[in-house]
């Protein structure tokens, strides 16, 4: 089985199961259902839905919108799509004899096809269709309530504009109360392990940190099976058109169609030497910002956009800190974008001029350090997922870092229930060597300053999972990988 880049189709079992479950409900009840599929550009939304319709053994039509195309062009393509399916809808030849003159007519044709049995209709990049015809949402709502909801129609709306897809389901919009949301994330570490059989757990996490689980990048990495992830990076940096260099730009150009201050803030956070810079760090690193009196306000506004509207930045607080705490740090949510801002964006011009050696030297110089910092939020995520089954983490509701205002004392992971800290951990992601007794002793001293940590387990987390002297518990890369199994 191959995906749209010609490699094996891997992972996505849960998503495919959910989509088939929706179709089973439509077929079993004879009633329609709208599934709103959203996710960031390049994460493989269309590929998953294509796989679903091709394996569903149900007639379908798959409409792919064209960016900034006119309403008539979109309708013409949507009509042609009736005859392009590998499992066409009933009477597809009649449905394509002339272009639909409106979405009302197109949806009416869909209703005619559904009278013969279950059908699937996919509108890919629905926001582009709505841009070309602002009445589409209202027309869809009217036709759905009048006819389609009473027929075995599974309508799948796909969108990369995450904010717009969220707004579709908001109160006051035509489709409010009619949508079933489905989020398509990037591939998780377990799915990457499936794509890279034979790789160690540490190498799988390396691949996750570099590719972020973007299917196009994981597919590209599978071609380099004999190489380490670091070798793959060095090879990719020599080619200005390699997926590793270009994929982020394709995604970000959709998020920021024109230069904006929010992009500058995002770039500053991603490129920072500090894995999770604070507000003053971000403010101080921005160039070409408004005058100082306005820079703080502009940065605050940009951070709100990046965290709340775009979901590109995550705001971190120390464990047990109240939501109002000023001890905030920021980091790029997506591992691949963190990598790209750190090693690619600042070197794009150099790579294009044939000086990829400078980009490769920068990567080689601090890859170990960057990897050690960037793995920390992934480890915390793994511990939170392991809390479902791991008795040592029973009742854990949050896994967060902890630090003091002057950053003189930090703890990499604090796992807490609603009442107490159950685990404090040091994370040392080294290719060779174990966590030392001195590092465990330091963690024990730091535990005394973490709130509600009197009985917290002293925990060592490293790729090989060795338990150093003085530690109560240890986790290896293999242990963490099971969190996504």
C-alpha positions as CSV (number, residue, x, y, z in Angstrom):
1,X,0.0,0.0,0.0
2,X,1.4,3.4,-1.0
3,X,0.6,6.9,-0.2
4,X,0.7,10.0,-2.5
5,X,4.5,10.1,-2.3
6,X,4.9,6.6,-3.5
7,X,6.0,5.0,-0.2
8,X,4.2,2.6,2.1
9,X,1.1,3.8,3.8
10,X,1.8,3.4,7.5
11,X,-0.1,4.2,10.7
12,X,-3.4,6.0,10.7
13,X,-5.3,2.9,11.9
14,X,-7.2,4.8,14.5
15,X,-8.2,7.6,12.1
16,X,-9.3,5.1,9.5
17,X,-11.3,3.2,12.1
18,X,-13.1,6.3,13.2
19,X,-14.0,7.2,9.5
20,X,-15.3,3.7,8.9
21,X,-17.3,3.9,12.1
22,X,-19.0,7.0,10.8
23,X,-19.8,5.3,7.5
24,X,-21.2,2.3,9.4
25,X,-23.5,4.6,11.3
26,X,-24.7,6.3,8.1
27,X,-25.3,2.9,6.4
28,X,-27.0,1.5,9.5
29,X,-29.3,4.4,10.2
30,X,-29.9,5.6,6.7
31,X,-29.2,9.2,8.0
32,X,-26.6,11.6,6.9
33,X,-23.5,12.8,8.8
34,X,-21.0,15.6,8.2
35,X,-17.5,15.0,9.3
36,X,-15.2,18.1,9.5
37,X,-11.6,17.0,9.1
38,X,-9.0,19.5,10.1
39,X,-5.3,19.6,10.6
40,X,-2.2,21.6,9.7
41,X,-1.2,21.7,6.1
42,X,1.1,18.8,5.0
43,X,0.0,16.4,7.8
44,X,-1.7,14.0,5.4
45,X,-5.4,14.8,5.8
46,X,-6.3,14.2,2.1
47,X,-4.1,11.0,2.0
48,X,-6.0,9.5,5.0
49,X,-9.4,10.3,3.5
50,X,-8.3,9.1,0.1
51,X,-7.3,5.8,1.7
52,X,-10.6,5.6,3.5
53,X,-12.8,6.1,0.4
54,X,-10.7,3.7,-1.7
55,X,-11.1,0.9,0.9
56,X,-14.7,1.6,2.0
57,X,-16.4,-0.2,-0.9
58,X,-18.9,2.6,-1.1
59,X,-19.6,4.9,-4.1
60,X,-17.9,8.2,-3.6
61,X,-17.0,11.6,-5.1
62,X,-13.8,13.4,-4.1
63,X,-13.8,17.1,-4.9
64,X,-10.5,19.0,-4.6
65,X,-10.8,22.7,-4.5
66,X,-8.4,25.1,-6.3
67,X,-6.9,28.0,-4.4
68,X,-8.4,31.3,-5.4
69,X,-10.3,29.8,-8.3
70,X,-13.7,31.3,-9.3
71,X,-17.0,29.9,-8.2
72,X,-17.7,28.7,-11.8
73,X,-14.3,26.9,-12.0
74,X,-14.9,25.2,-8.6
75,X,-18.3,24.0,-9.7
76,X,-17.0,22.8,-13.0
77,X,-14.3,20.8,-11.3
78,X,-16.8,19.5,-8.7
79,X,-19.0,18.2,-11.5
80,X,-16.2,16.5,-13.3
81,X,-15.2,14.8,-10.1
82,X,-18.4,12.6,-10.3
83,X,-16.7,10.6,-13.1
84,X,-13.2,10.5,-11.7
85,X,-13.9,8.2,-8.8
86,X,-12.6,4.6,-8.8
87,X,-16.0,3.7,-7.3
88,X,-18.3,6.2,-8.9
89,X,-21.7,7.2,-7.7
90,X,-24.8,5.8,-9.4
91,X,-25.6,7.5,-12.7
92,X,-22.3,9.4,-12.6
93,X,-22.4,9.7,-16.4
94,X,-25.7,11.5,-16.3
95,X,-24.5,13.7,-13.4
96,X,-21.5,15.0,-15.4
97,X,-23.3,15.8,-18.6
98,X,-23.3,19.5,-17.7
99,X,-21.6,21.6,-15.0
100,X,-23.7,22.3,-12.0
101,X,-24.8,26.0,-12.1
102,X,-24.8,26.3,-8.3
103,X,-24.0,24.4,-5.1
104,X,-27.7,23.9,-4.6
105,X,-27.8,22.0,-7.9
106,X,-24.6,20.0,-7.1
107,X,-25.9,19.0,-3.7
108,X,-29.2,18.1,-5.3
109,X,-27.4,15.7,-7.6
110,X,-25.8,14.2,-4.6
111,X,-29.2,13.6,-3.0
112,X,-30.3,11.8,-6.2
113,X,-27.3,9.5,-6.1
114,X,-27.9,8.7,-2.4
115,X,-31.4,7.4,-3.0
116,X,-29.8,4.3,-4.4
117,X,-27.8,3.6,-1.2
118,X,-24.9,4.9,0.9
119,X,-22.6,7.5,-0.7
120,X,-19.5,9.4,0.4
121,X,-18.8,13.0,-0.8
122,X,-15.5,14.7,0.0
123,X,-15.0,18.4,-0.3
124,X,-11.2,18.9,0.1
125,X,-10.0,22.3,1.1
126,X,-13.5,23.4,1.9
127,X,-12.4,26.9,3.0
128,X,-11.3,27.6,-0.6
129,X,-14.7,26.6,-1.9
130,X,-16.3,28.9,0.7
131,X,-14.0,31.8,-0.2
132,X,-15.1,31.5,-3.9
133,X,-18.8,31.4,-2.9
134,X,-19.6,32.9,0.5
135,X,-23.2,31.5,0.3
136,X,-21.9,27.9,0.3
137,X,-22.1,27.4,4.1
138,X,-25.7,28.6,4.1
139,X,-26.7,26.6,1.0
140,X,-25.2,23.5,2.5
141,X,-27.1,24.0,5.7
142,X,-30.3,24.5,3.9
143,X,-29.9,21.4,1.6
144,X,-28.7,19.3,4.5
145,X,-31.6,20.1,6.7
146,X,-34.1,19.7,3.9
147,X,-32.8,16.6,2.2
148,X,-29.3,15.2,2.8
149,X,-29.6,14.6,6.5
150,X,-32.4,12.2,5.8
151,X,-30.4,10.2,3.3
152,X,-27.3,7.8,3.7
153,X,-24.8,10.5,2.9
154,X,-21.4,10.8,4.6
155,X,-20.1,14.3,3.7
156,X,-16.5,14.9,4.6
157,X,-15.2,18.5,4.7
158,X,-11.4,18.8,4.8
159,X,-9.6,22.1,5.7
160,X,-6.1,23.1,6.4
161,X,-7.1,26.5,7.8
162,X,-7.5,25.3,11.3
163,X,-9.0,28.5,12.7
164,X,-11.6,28.6,9.9
165,X,-12.5,24.9,10.4
166,X,-13.0,25.6,14.1
167,X,-15.2,28.6,13.2
168,X,-17.4,26.4,11.0
169,X,-18.7,24.7,14.1
170,X,-19.1,27.8,16.2
171,X,-22.4,29.2,17.4
172,X,-24.1,31.4,14.9
173,X,-22.6,29.7,11.9
174,X,-24.9,27.9,9.4
175,X,-23.4,24.4,10.2
176,X,-23.4,24.8,14.0
177,X,-24.6,21.6,15.6
178,X,-24.3,19.6,12.4
179,X,-20.6,18.8,12.3
180,X,-18.7,15.9,13.8
181,X,-15.0,17.1,14.1
182,X,-12.0,14.9,13.4
183,X,-8.5,16.2,13.9
184,X,-5.7,14.7,11.8
185,X,-2.4,15.1,13.7
186,X,1.1,14.4,12.4
187,X,2.3,10.8,12.7
188,X,3.2,9.9,16.2
189,X,6.4,8.1,17.3
190,X,4.8,4.7,17.2
191,X,3.7,5.2,13.6
192,X,7.2,6.5,12.7
193,X,8.6,3.3,14.2
194,X,6.3,1.3,11.9
195,X,7.7,3.3,9.0
196,X,11.3,2.7,10.1
197,X,11.5,-1.0,11.1
198,X,14.7,-2.1,12.7
199,X,15.5,1.4,14.1
200,X,16.2,1.7,17.8
201,X,13.7,3.6,20.0
202,X,16.2,6.5,20.3
203,X,16.6,6.7,16.5
204,X,12.8,6.7,16.2
205,X,12.6,9.7,18.5
206,X,15.4,11.4,16.5
207,X,13.3,10.9,13.4
208,X,10.3,12.4,15.2
209,X,12.2,15.5,16.4
210,X,13.4,16.2,12.8
211,X,10.3,15.3,10.8
212,X,7.7,16.2,13.3
213,X,5.7,13.2,12.0
214,X,4.9,15.0,8.7
215,X,4.2,12.1,6.3
216,X,6.1,13.6,3.4
217,X,9.2,13.9,5.5
218,X,8.9,10.4,7.1
219,X,8.4,9.0,3.6
220,X,11.5,10.8,2.4
221,X,13.5,9.5,5.4
222,X,12.4,5.9,4.7
223,X,14.3,6.2,1.4
224,X,17.5,6.7,3.4
225,X,17.1,3.5,5.4
226,X,20.9,2.9,5.7
227,X,21.5,6.3,7.2
228,X,20.9,7.8,10.7
229,X,18.6,10.7,11.0
230,X,21.6,13.0,11.4
231,X,23.0,11.7,8.1
232,X,19.6,12.3,6.5
233,X,19.6,15.9,7.7
234,X,23.1,16.5,6.3
235,X,22.2,15.2,2.9
236,X,18.9,17.1,2.8
237,X,20.6,20.4,3.7
238,X,22.7,20.2,0.5
239,X,19.5,20.4,-1.6
240,X,17.5,23.6,-1.5
241,X,14.5,21.7,-2.9
242,X,14.6,18.7,-0.5
243,X,11.4,18.1,1.4
244,X,13.2,18.8,4.7
245,X,14.0,22.3,3.5
246,X,10.8,23.2,1.6
247,X,7.9,21.6,3.6
248,X,7.9,24.1,6.4
249,X,7.7,27.0,3.9
250,X,4.7,25.4,2.2
251,X,2.9,25.1,5.5
252,X,3.9,28.5,6.8
253,X,3.0,30.4,3.6
254,X,-0.6,29.2,4.1
255,X,-0.6,30.4,7.8
256,X,1.1,33.7,7.0
257,X,0.2,34.7,3.4
258,X,2.1,37.9,3.8
259,X,4.9,39.1,6.1
260,X,3.5,39.7,9.6
261,X,4.8,40.5,13.0
262,X,3.4,37.2,14.3
263,X,5.8,35.3,12.0
264,X,8.7,37.3,13.3
265,X,7.8,36.2,16.9
266,X,7.4,32.6,15.8
267,X,10.8,32.6,14.1
268,X,12.4,34.2,17.2
269,X,11.0,31.5,19.4
270,X,11.9,28.7,17.1
271,X,15.5,29.9,16.4
272,X,16.3,30.7,20.1
273,X,19.3,29.1,21.8
274,X,16.9,28.7,24.7
275,X,14.5,25.8,24.0
276,X,11.7,27.6,25.8
277,X,12.5,31.4,25.9
278,X,10.6,33.7,28.1
279,X,8.7,36.9,27.1
280,X,11.7,39.2,27.5
281,X,13.9,36.8,25.5
282,X,11.5,36.9,22.6
283,X,11.1,40.6,22.8
284,X,14.8,41.2,22.8
285,X,15.5,39.0,19.8
286,X,13.0,40.5,17.4
287,X,14.5,42.7,14.6
288,X,12.6,45.3,12.7
289,X,10.1,45.5,15.5
290,X,8.0,48.6,16.1
291,X,9.6,51.2,18.4
292,X,10.2,50.0,21.9
293,X,7.1,51.6,23.3
294,X,4.9,49.6,21.0
295,X,7.0,46.4,20.7
296,X,5.8,44.8,24.0
297,X,2.1,45.3,23.0
298,X,2.7,44.0,19.5
299,X,4.6,41.0,20.8
300,X,1.8,40.2,23.4
301,X,-0.7,40.4,20.6
302,X,1.3,38.2,18.3
303,X,1.8,35.6,21.1
304,X,-1.9,35.5,21.6
305,X,-2.5,34.8,17.9
306,X,0.2,32.1,17.8
307,X,-1.1,30.3,20.9
308,X,-4.9,30.7,20.7
309,X,-5.7,31.2,17.0
310,X,-2.9,29.4,15.2
311,X,-1.8,26.8,17.8
312,X,1.8,27.1,16.6
313,X,3.2,28.2,20.0
314,X,2.7,26.5,23.4
315,X,2.8,28.6,26.5
316,X,4.5,26.8,29.4
317,X,4.1,27.4,33.1
318,X,6.0,25.6,35.9
319,X,4.2,22.8,37.7
320,X,1.8,24.0,40.4
321,X,1.9,27.6,39.1
322,X,-1.4,29.4,38.9
323,X,-2.7,30.4,35.4
324,X,-2.0,34.0,36.2
325,X,1.7,33.3,36.9
326,X,4.2,35.5,35.0
327,X,6.7,32.6,34.9
328,X,5.8,31.9,31.3
329,X,8.0,30.3,28.6
330,X,7.2,29.7,25.0
331,X,8.1,27.0,22.5
332,X,7.1,26.0,19.0
333,X,4.6,23.2,19.3
334,X,5.6,21.3,16.2
335,X,8.9,19.5,16.5
336,X,9.7,19.8,12.8
337,X,9.1,23.6,12.8
338,X,11.3,23.8,15.9
339,X,14.0,22.1,13.9
340,X,13.4,24.1,10.7
341,X,13.6,27.5,12.4
342,X,16.7,26.4,14.2
343,X,18.7,25.0,11.3
344,X,17.0,25.8,8.0
345,X,15.3,29.2,8.0
346,X,18.4,31.1,8.9
347,X,20.4,29.2,6.3
348,X,18.1,29.1,3.3
349,X,20.0,31.7,1.4
350,X,23.3,30.0,2.2
351,X,22.0,26.7,1.0
352,X,20.7,28.3,-2.2
353,X,24.2,29.9,-2.8
354,X,25.9,26.6,-2.5
355,X,27.2,27.1,1.0
356,X,25.2,24.2,2.6
357,X,28.4,23.4,4.5
358,X,27.7,26.3,6.8
359,X,24.2,24.9,7.6
360,X,25.6,21.4,8.1
361,X,28.4,22.7,10.4
362,X,25.8,24.5,12.6
363,X,23.7,21.4,12.7
364,X,26.6,19.1,13.5
365,X,28.0,21.5,16.2
366,X,24.9,21.6,18.4
367,X,22.7,18.7,17.3
368,X,23.3,16.8,20.6
369,X,22.5,19.8,22.7
370,X,19.4,20.7,20.7
371,X,18.1,17.1,20.7
372,X,18.5,17.0,24.4
373,X,16.4,20.1,24.9
374,X,13.8,19.3,22.3
375,X,13.1,15.8,23.5
376,X,12.0,17.1,26.9
377,X,8.4,18.0,25.9
378,X,8.1,14.7,24.0
379,X,9.1,12.8,27.2
380,X,6.6,14.8,29.3
381,X,3.9,13.9,26.7
382,X,4.9,10.2,26.9
383,X,4.7,10.2,30.7
384,X,1.3,11.7,30.7
385,X,0.1,9.0,28.2
386,X,1.7,6.2,30.2
387,X,-0.2,7.4,33.3
388,X,-3.2,5.5,31.9
389,X,-1.5,2.1,32.6
390,X,1.7,2.7,34.6
391,X,1.0,2.2,38.4
392,X,3.9,4.6,39.2
393,X,1.9,7.3,37.5
394,X,-1.5,6.4,38.8
395,X,-3.8,9.5,39.0
396,X,-1.3,11.8,37.3
397,X,-3.1,14.7,35.6
398,X,-0.2,16.8,34.4
399,X,3.5,16.4,33.6
400,X,5.2,19.8,33.4
401,X,8.7,21.3,33.9
402,X,9.4,23.4,37.0
403,X,11.8,26.3,37.5
404,X,12.4,29.3,39.6
405,X,12.3,32.9,38.5
406,X,16.0,33.3,37.9
407,X,16.3,29.9,36.3
408,X,18.9,28.8,38.8
409,X,16.9,25.7,39.7
410,X,15.1,23.6,37.1
411,X,13.4,20.2,37.1
412,X,12.8,18.6,33.7
413,X,9.6,16.8,34.5
414,X,7.2,17.0,37.5
415,X,4.3,14.5,37.3
416,X,1.4,15.5,39.6
417,X,-2.0,14.4,40.6
418,X,-4.6,16.9,41.8
419,X,-3.1,16.7,45.3
420,X,0.6,15.9,45.1
421,X,3.7,15.5,43.0
422,X,4.3,11.8,42.5
423,X,7.5,12.0,40.4
424,X,10.3,14.3,39.6
425,X,12.6,13.5,36.8
426,X,15.9,14.4,35.2
427,X,16.1,13.8,31.4
428,X,19.5,13.2,29.9
429,X,19.3,12.2,26.2
430,X,22.8,11.1,25.5
431,X,24.0,8.7,22.8
432,X,26.5,7.3,25.2
433,X,26.9,7.3,29.0
434,X,24.4,7.1,31.8
435,X,22.9,9.5,34.2
436,X,25.4,10.0,37.0
437,X,25.0,9.7,40.7
438,X,25.8,13.4,41.0
439,X,22.9,14.3,38.7
440,X,20.6,12.2,40.8
441,X,21.8,13.9,44.0
442,X,21.2,17.3,42.4
443,X,17.6,16.2,41.5
444,X,17.1,15.1,45.0
445,X,18.1,18.6,46.3
446,X,15.9,20.3,43.8
447,X,12.9,18.1,44.8
448,X,12.9,19.9,48.1
449,X,11.9,23.1,46.4
450,X,9.2,21.6,44.2
451,X,5.7,22.0,45.8
452,X,4.1,19.0,47.3
453,X,7.0,16.7,46.5
454,X,8.0,15.2,49.8
455,X,7.3,11.6,48.6
456,X,7.9,12.1,44.9
457,X,9.9,9.4,43.2
458,X,13.4,10.3,42.0
459,X,13.3,9.3,38.4
460,X,16.0,9.0,35.7
461,X,15.0,9.1,32.0
462,X,17.6,8.3,29.4
463,X,17.8,6.4,26.1
464,X,19.1,3.2,27.6
465,X,17.0,3.4,30.8
466,X,19.7,2.5,33.2
467,X,18.8,3.1,36.9
468,X,21.6,5.1,38.5
469,X,22.5,4.9,42.2
470,X,20.0,6.8,44.3
471,X,17.2,6.8,41.7
472,X,13.8,5.2,42.6
473,X,12.7,4.7,39.0
474,X,14.0,4.8,35.4
475,X,12.5,5.0,31.9
476,X,14.2,4.2,28.6
477,X,13.4,5.4,25.1
478,X,11.8,2.0,24.5
479,X,9.6,2.5,27.6
480,X,8.5,5.9,26.3
481,X,7.8,4.7,22.8
482,X,5.1,2.3,24.2
483,X,3.1,5.4,25.2
484,X,1.9,5.6,21.6
485,X,1.4,1.9,21.0
